[in-house]
């Protein structure tokens, strides 16, 4: 008796693979499939405009994961009548809310991104703050802006906001002139947060045109941590990295449950993973030359097994004087600054590598793995293993 093998379910993934954050979403979907498949994943390489559903005839399509950006895409999804998860949904397409999100959605916490950016720039002691959003009034950019402004205001400062454009054909030469005029008018030094990395590059290009020094006069921070955009400009662009691989993993998990018959709508949220500091924001606006010197030494040597006494030697003053002036400028001690820099590096290794805790302790200036374990748990309320598992999805 002949038996016909049931084909693997095919999952259609509609994300713009031309962008780093979307490739991370796809990577998270593939990671889930490796553990819980097998699935056949259909993904169309290309930008946003190339993303459309394939012809369904002769296919075994069982579900859809989509970054929805148009009513045309919505129409195709509704016509397919398949379990669907909207990942990174855009509220700018009005009909998404009532028609597609009834299945399941994985949302980006844009407000958390804005708060993270504000705290990062505030930590660098800038007296002025600015925001450059997406070209037109889109909801995710506005949410990042509003949370950034609110956090900056809570810290006692105001924010200069670059005016958005009305929806119309864009002349890039006029837009760059407009951006240059705005940056020229700003008080300096200023930390500018941009809604995404491409806008960060626009700000850096404008500063070059104006011969404004980065980061001394203008520091720039983007979002997405798209390495192609961030690393290929001078100075290299700092960016808020998003947990997009987790978003992909969660969307695949949600779709799997829908395909197995779940009727309960599910929602998941992902947000910032960390800030990746590069030269465009690698600056502390500190008036005190002694504290600037101490910070420079710490920045250069924190990964080595240095102590506060080494910073005292490098600044050639008494420990009491250094500690007093450092606390006045930074709001915390020299030891706290060393620890903060080291823990930022620890989190980077946990998120981006599989190296052992022993090696991480060695590379980040901690005297032993056990000491690092205790410091990390005290600082973040969890073990390094838990942190790595939660933020790397699996």
KAKA-V201213 format. One record per pair of residues at least 4 apart in sequence whose ideal C-beta (glycine too) atoms are under 7 Angstrom apart, sorted by sequence separation. I is the first residue (numbers start at 1). GAP is how many residues later the second one is. If there is no record, write none. Layout:
I;GAP
I;GAP
//
This chain:
20;4
21;4
22;4
23;4
24;4
25;4
26;4
27;4
28;4
29;4
30;4
31;4
32;4
33;4
46;4
69;4
71;4
72;4
73;4
74;4
75;4
76;4
95;4
96;4
97;4
101;4
109;4
110;4
111;4
112;4
113;4
114;4
115;4
116;4
117;4
118;4
119;4
134;4
138;4
139;4
140;4
141;4
142;4
143;4
144;4
145;4
146;4
147;4
148;4
149;4
150;4
151;4
153;4
171;4
172;4
173;4
174;4
175;4
176;4
177;4
178;4
179;4
180;4
181;4
186;4
195;4
197;4
198;4
199;4
200;4
201;4
202;4
203;4
204;4
205;4
206;4
213;4
214;4
215;4
226;4
227;4
228;4
233;4
243;4
244;4
245;4
246;4
247;4
248;4
249;4
250;4
251;4
252;4
253;4
254;4
255;4
256;4
258;4
277;4
278;4
288;4
289;4
290;4
291;4
292;4
293;4
294;4
295;4
296;4
297;4
298;4
302;4
306;4
308;4
309;4
310;4
311;4
317;4
318;4
319;4
320;4
321;4
322;4
323;4
324;4
325;4
326;4
327;4
332;4
334;4
335;4
336;4
337;4
338;4
339;4
340;4
341;4
342;4
343;4
344;4
345;4
346;4
347;4
348;4
349;4
355;4
356;4
357;4
358;4
359;4
360;4
367;4
368;4
369;4
370;4
371;4
372;4
373;4
374;4
375;4
376;4
382;4
383;4
384;4
385;4
386;4
387;4
388;4
17;5
54;5
56;5
68;5
96;5
121;5
137;5
152;5
153;5
170;5
194;5
207;5
212;5
214;5
225;5
231;5
257;5
277;5
286;5
301;5
317;5
327;5
332;5
355;5
361;5
366;5
377;5
382;5
16;6
17;6
33;6
44;6
68;6
90;6
194;6
212;6
214;6
230;6
286;6
327;6
349;6
366;6
377;6
15;7
44;7
66;7
77;7
89;7
134;7
152;7
207;7
230;7
312;7
315;7
326;7
330;7
361;7
380;7
33;8
121;8
133;8
229;8
284;8
326;8
361;8
376;8
17;9
133;9
194;9
230;9
257;9
286;9
15;10
86;10
149;10
204;10
312;10
323;10
15;11
30;11
66;11
148;11
192;11
207;11
284;11
308;11
311;11
323;11
349;11
358;11
361;11
373;11
29;12
42;12
89;12
133;12
254;12
322;12
357;12
13;13
64;13
298;13
86;14
131;14
225;14
254;14
297;14
346;14
349;14
86;15
222;15
224;15
225;15
357;15
13;16
64;16
84;16
89;16
145;16
204;16
223;16
225;16
26;17
131;17
203;17
220;17
221;17
222;17
223;17
294;17
297;17
64;18
66;18
68;18
85;18
88;18
89;18
131;18
220;18
221;18
224;18
250;18
346;18
63;19
74;19
84;19
85;19
86;19
87;19
221;19
345;19
62;20
63;20
64;20
65;20
66;20
67;20
83;20
85;20
88;20
162;20
183;20
200;20
250;20
48;21
52;21
61;21
63;21
66;21
67;21
68;21
69;21
74;21
78;21
85;21
200;21
214;21
294;21
51;22
65;22
68;22
71;22
74;22
200;22
293;22
342;22
53;23
70;23
77;23
129;23
179;23
183;23
199;23
247;23
311;23
342;23
52;24
56;24
69;24
71;24
183;24
246;24
342;24
68;25
74;25
197;25
290;25
17;26
74;26
160;26
180;26
184;26
192;26
194;26
196;26
197;26
244;26
308;26
346;26
53;27
137;27
179;27
183;27
189;27
192;27
194;27
196;27
197;27
243;27
290;27
308;27
357;27
11;28
13;28
17;28
18;28
68;28
129;28
131;28
136;28
189;28
190;28
191;28
192;28
193;28
194;28
195;28
196;28
201;28
242;28
243;28
294;28
13;29
17;29
18;29
114;29
130;29
133;29
135;29
136;29
180;29
183;29
188;29
197;29
204;29
8;30
9;30
10;30
11;30
12;30
13;30
110;30
114;30
118;30
129;30
130;30
131;30
132;30
135;30
176;30
180;30
188;30
191;30
242;30
243;30
346;30
8;31
11;31
16;31
113;31
114;31
117;31
131;31
133;31
136;31
198;31
241;31
242;31
8;32
10;32
16;32
68;32
108;32
111;32
114;32
115;32
119;32
197;32
201;32
240;32
241;32
290;32
294;32
306;32
110;33
114;33
118;33
122;33
197;33
204;33
241;33
343;33
110;34
114;34
118;34
291;34
350;34
16;35
135;35
183;35
240;35
241;35
290;35
291;35
15;36
29;36
111;36
115;36
201;36
302;36
339;36
343;36
14;37
114;37
200;37
238;37
239;37
288;37
350;37
238;38
291;38
350;38
238;39
291;39
298;39
302;39
197;40
238;40
294;40
298;40
302;40
351;40
12;41
237;41
288;41
351;41
12;42
197;42
236;42
238;42
303;42
235;43
236;43
237;43
238;43
286;43
298;43
235;44
236;44
22;45
148;45
235;45
92;46
92;47
91;48
230;48
10;49
12;49
10;50
90;50
9;51
10;51
11;51
16;51
144;51
225;51
10;52
11;52
12;52
13;52
14;52
15;52
7;53
9;53
14;53
11;54
141;54
130;56
128;58
14;59
128;59
306;59
130;60
132;60
220;60
221;60
303;60
305;60
128;61
129;61
134;61
219;61
220;61
303;61
304;61
25;62
128;62
129;62
130;62
131;62
132;62
133;62
219;62
303;62
305;62
25;63
126;63
132;63
302;63
126;64
215;64
219;64
126;65
134;65
215;65
214;66
215;66
124;67
132;67
215;67
216;67
215;68
121;70
132;71
121;72
274;73
274;74
117;76
204;76
274;77
273;78
191;90
126;93
124;95
189;96
121;98
121;100
120;101
117;104
113;110
273;118
117;123
116;124
113;127
108;134
106;141
106;144
249;144
106;145
249;145
246;147
106;148
243;148
245;148
104;150
104;154
103;155
120;155
116;156
124;157
113;158
127;158
88;159
112;159
113;159
116;159
124;159
125;159
126;159
87;160
107;160
109;160
112;160
124;160
125;160
104;161
109;161
124;161
125;161
103;162
104;162
105;162
106;162
107;162
108;162
109;162
102;163
108;163
87;164
106;164
85;166
85;169
85;170
83;172
83;175
83;176
65;186
65;187
65;190
63;192
63;195
63;196
62;197
21;203
20;204
21;205
20;206
19;207
20;207
20;208
28;216
28;217
32;217
27;218
28;218
31;218
25;219
28;219
29;219
33;219
24;220
28;220
32;220
36;220
21;221
24;221
27;221
28;221
32;221
25;222
26;222
29;222
21;223
25;223
29;223
24;224
28;224
11;244
9;250
35;359
31;362
31;363
28;365
//
